[in-house]
């Protein structure tokens, strides 16, 4: 029986938590995947938001509590995918939503900064018009993101987990949609 040696590897550059006061500027969220989309280049733990297929097809509303993701981690199902962690409000409750679907992230990136914005998000089949505009898109479904409302300031304080920057959160539920 062969014995494996476990090796600790240093995290990829850009995954470390920022300890600066205040919010980072646009393009400096600390999440390289988020920053590269669509342009140039210990506290209380929040429950995780994990909408099921039925809810995604019906559409649901979420309000983003920060301008961008607060964390980026490697997706546990797909080695080359990244999960971006957003603090959101859904039906009056505060959650962390981990998103790895590029089609959803690209749509959200178009509305940056996100803080205080409420969106209706729906998973819809790819139609001919969408395929015509994006011939390289391989998926059968895509996310449609529509701005519902925008408030200059949030009615709630930022969730503690967003500021804590502490280690991994327990009970992570990662949503995975196969686009293709």
Residue pairs with C-beta under 8 A, 6 or more apart in sequence:
14 30
14 31
14 32
14 72
15 30
15 32
15 72
15 73
16 30
17 30
17 71
17 165
18 24
18 30
18 165
19 165
23 66
23 67
24 30
26 67
26 68
26 112
26 113
27 35
27 39
27 40
27 41
28 35
29 35
29 67
29 68
29 69
30 70
30 71
30 72
31 68
31 69
31 71
31 72
31 82
31 84
32 72
33 72
33 82
33 84
33 105
34 68
34 69
34 72
34 84
34 105
34 109
35 41
37 102
37 105
37 106
37 109
38 106
38 109
38 110
38 112
39 109
42 164
42 166
42 167
43 160
43 161
43 163
43 164
43 166
44 159
44 160
44 161
45 161
45 169
45 170
46 87
46 94
46 95
46 96
46 159
46 161
46 169
47 93
47 95
47 96
47 171
48 95
48 96
48 97
48 98
48 169
48 171
48 172
48 173
49 62
49 88
49 90
49 95
49 96
49 97
50 97
50 173
50 175
51 60
51 175
53 123
56 121
56 122
56 123
56 177
57 122
57 123
57 124
58 122
59 120
59 121
59 122
60 90
60 120
60 121
60 122
61 90
61 91
61 118
61 119
61 120
61 121
61 148
62 88
62 89
62 90
62 97
62 118
62 119
62 121
63 88
63 89
63 90
63 116
63 117
63 118
63 119
63 154
64 86
64 87
64 88
64 114
64 115
64 116
64 117
64 118
64 119
65 86
65 87
65 88
65 89
65 94
65 115
65 154
65 156
65 158
65 159
65 162
66 86
66 87
66 114
66 115
66 158
66 162
67 112
67 113
67 114
67 115
68 86
68 112
68 113
68 114
69 84
69 85
69 86
69 99
70 85
70 86
70 87
70 161
70 162
70 165
71 84
71 85
72 82
72 83
72 84
72 85
73 82
73 83
73 85
73 98
73 168
74 81
74 82
74 83
75 81
75 82
75 83
75 100
75 174
75 176
76 174
77 174
77 176
78 100
78 176
81 100
82 100
83 98
83 99
83 100
83 174
84 98
84 99
84 100
84 105
85 96
85 97
85 98
86 96
86 97
86 98
86 99
86 114
87 94
87 95
87 96
87 97
87 158
87 159
87 161
87 162
88 94
88 95
88 96
88 97
89 95
89 156
94 156
94 159
96 161
96 169
97 175
98 172
98 173
98 174
98 175
99 105
99 108
99 175
100 174
100 175
100 176
101 143
101 175
101 177
101 179
102 179
103 137
103 139
103 142
103 143
103 179
104 121
104 143
104 145
107 143
107 144
107 145
108 114
108 119
108 145
110 145
111 117
111 119
111 145
111 147
115 154
116 150
116 151
116 152
116 153
116 154
117 147
117 149
117 150
117 151
118 147
118 148
118 149
118 150
119 145
119 146
119 147
119 148
120 145
120 146
120 148
121 143
121 144
121 145
121 146
122 143
122 144
123 141
123 142
123 143
123 144
123 177
124 141
124 142
124 143
124 144
125 140
125 141
125 142
126 137
126 139
126 140
126 141
126 142
130 137
130 142
131 137
138 179
138 180
139 179
139 180
140 179
140 180
141 177
141 179
142 179
161 169
